[in-house]
């Protein structure tokens, strides 16, 4: 039985993901979290490096969408900056928004990867959808939304149980 909380990949940032390997594995849809995955939750502007990556992924043939539990106005701003479709208040890890994005893009569950900084939201969401869950190290581990900070220690324990040490922990040894 599949461990729904075991990330398919754990990377220091989205820029470290081997997207060619994902394509070769049949992944065609990439559903990105926004806050602390693409940009810190307190930032409003997407850096050029991120815009370039997501644009390049679309040019390669991936269906790239934003999948966020964030506020509608914030997600609309990100959608406009990135020229992407996506959902706000998506209810991750529940499947309503993911099902909508899969349908809208003609994708099956096994063709998607949900990419984000939270084990209990993003990785679990990808797995419940039948696809991959890729965990990215949070951009800013110190400053985060209060509701997220409450889950971080439980996520660290769950990762340790699965033999995964966080990148910042590895640099401390």
LINNORUR-V529768 format. One record per residue. N is the residue number from 0. RES is the residue in one small letter. OMEGA is omega as a letter, one per 30 degrees, with the letter a starting at -180 (999 if undefined). NEAR is the number of other ideal C-beta (glycine too) atoms within 8 Angstrom. Layout:
n->N res->RES omega->OMEGA near->NEAR
n->N res->RES omega->OMEGA near->NEAR
This chain:
n->0 res->x omega->a near->2
n->1 res->x omega->l near->5
n->2 res->x omega->a near->6
n->3 res->x omega->a near->8
n->4 res->x omega->l near->10
n->5 res->x omega->l near->8
n->6 res->x omega->l near->10
n->7 res->x omega->l near->9
n->8 res->x omega->l near->8
n->9 res->x omega->a near->8
n->10 res->x omega->l near->11
n->11 res->x omega->l near->6
n->12 res->x omega->l near->8
n->13 res->x omega->a near->12
n->14 res->x omega->a near->6
n->15 res->x omega->a near->6
n->16 res->x omega->l near->11
n->17 res->x omega->a near->5
n->18 res->x omega->l near->10
n->19 res->x omega->l near->6
n->20 res->x omega->l near->7
n->21 res->x omega->l near->12
n->22 res->x omega->a near->12
n->23 res->x omega->l near->6
n->24 res->x omega->l near->6
n->25 res->x omega->l near->7
n->26 res->x omega->l near->13
n->27 res->x omega->l near->10
n->28 res->x omega->l near->16
n->29 res->x omega->a near->14
n->30 res->x omega->a near->13
n->31 res->x omega->l near->14
n->32 res->x omega->l near->17
n->33 res->x omega->a near->12
n->34 res->x omega->l near->13
n->35 res->x omega->l near->12
n->36 res->x omega->l near->14
n->37 res->x omega->l near->10
n->38 res->x omega->l near->13
n->39 res->x omega->a near->9
n->40 res->x omega->a near->12
n->41 res->x omega->l near->5
n->42 res->x omega->l near->6
n->43 res->x omega->a near->3
n->44 res->x omega->a near->6
n->45 res->x omega->l near->9
n->46 res->x omega->a near->7
n->47 res->x omega->a near->5
n->48 res->x omega->l near->7
n->49 res->x omega->l near->12
n->50 res->x omega->a near->11
n->51 res->x omega->a near->8
n->52 res->x omega->a near->10
n->53 res->x omega->l near->12
n->54 res->x omega->l near->9
n->55 res->x omega->l near->8
n->56 res->x omega->l near->11
n->57 res->x omega->l near->10
n->58 res->x omega->l near->6
n->59 res->x omega->l near->8
n->60 res->x omega->l near->6
n->61 res->x omega->l near->12
n->62 res->x omega->a near->9
n->63 res->x omega->a near->10
n->64 res->x omega->l near->14
n->65 res->x omega->a near->15
n->66 res->x omega->a near->16
n->67 res->x omega->l near->15
n->68 res->x omega->a near->8
n->69 res->x omega->a near->10
n->70 res->x omega->a near->7
n->71 res->x omega->a near->7
n->72 res->x omega->l near->6
n->73 res->x omega->a near->11
n->74 res->x omega->l near->15
n->75 res->x omega->l near->9
n->76 res->x omega->l near->9
n->77 res->x omega->l near->16
n->78 res->x omega->a near->12
n->79 res->x omega->a near->7
n->80 res->x omega->a near->9
n->81 res->x omega->a near->11
n->82 res->x omega->a near->6
n->83 res->x omega->l near->10
n->84 res->x omega->l near->7
n->85 res->x omega->a near->12
n->86 res->x omega->l near->12
n->87 res->x omega->l near->12
n->88 res->x omega->a near->9
n->89 res->x omega->l near->11
n->90 res->x omega->l near->7
n->91 res->x omega->g near->15
n->92 res->x omega->l near->9
n->93 res->x omega->a near->7
n->94 res->x omega->a near->9
n->95 res->x omega->a near->8
n->96 res->x omega->l near->12
n->97 res->x omega->l near->16
n->98 res->x omega->l near->9
n->99 res->x omega->a near->9
n->100 res->x omega->l near->16
n->101 res->x omega->a near->13
n->102 res->x omega->a near->7
n->103 res->x omega->a near->7
n->104 res->x omega->l near->9
n->105 res->x omega->a near->4
n->106 res->x omega->l near->11
n->107 res->x omega->a near->7
n->108 res->x omega->a near->9
n->109 res->x omega->a near->7
n->110 res->x omega->a near->10
n->111 res->x omega->l near->19
n->112 res->x omega->l near->14
n->113 res->x omega->a near->18
n->114 res->x omega->a near->14
n->115 res->x omega->a near->16
n->116 res->x omega->a near->12
n->117 res->x omega->l near->12
n->118 res->x omega->a near->12
n->119 res->x omega->l near->11
n->120 res->x omega->a near->12
n->121 res->x omega->a near->18
n->122 res->x omega->l near->19
n->123 res->x omega->l near->14
n->124 res->x omega->l near->17
n->125 res->x omega->a near->17
n->126 res->x omega->l near->13
n->127 res->x omega->l near->10
n->128 res->x omega->a near->13
n->129 res->x omega->a near->8
n->130 res->x omega->a near->14
n->131 res->x omega->l near->12
n->132 res->x omega->a near->14
n->133 res->x omega->a near->17
n->134 res->x omega->l near->14
n->135 res->x omega->l near->13
n->136 res->x omega->l near->13
n->137 res->x omega->l near->9
n->138 res->x omega->l near->9
n->139 res->x omega->a near->10
n->140 res->x omega->a near->7
n->141 res->x omega->a near->4
n->142 res->x omega->a near->6
n->143 res->x omega->l near->12
n->144 res->x omega->a near->7
n->145 res->x omega->a near->6
n->146 res->x omega->l near->6
n->147 res->x omega->a near->12
n->148 res->x omega->l near->8
n->149 res->x omega->a near->7
n->150 res->x omega->a near->10
n->151 res->x omega->a near->10
n->152 res->x omega->l near->7
n->153 res->x omega->l near->8
n->154 res->x omega->l near->11
n->155 res->x omega->l near->9
n->156 res->x omega->l near->8
n->157 res->x omega->l near->11
n->158 res->x omega->l near->12
n->159 res->x omega->l near->9
n->160 res->x omega->a near->6
n->161 res->x omega->l near->9
n->162 res->x omega->a near->4
n->163 res->x omega->l near->8
n->164 res->x omega->a near->7
n->165 res->x omega->a near->9
n->166 res->x omega->a near->8
n->167 res->x omega->l near->8
n->168 res->x omega->a near->8
n->169 res->x omega->a near->8
n->170 res->x omega->l near->6
n->171 res->x omega->a near->5
n->172 res->x omega->999 near->4
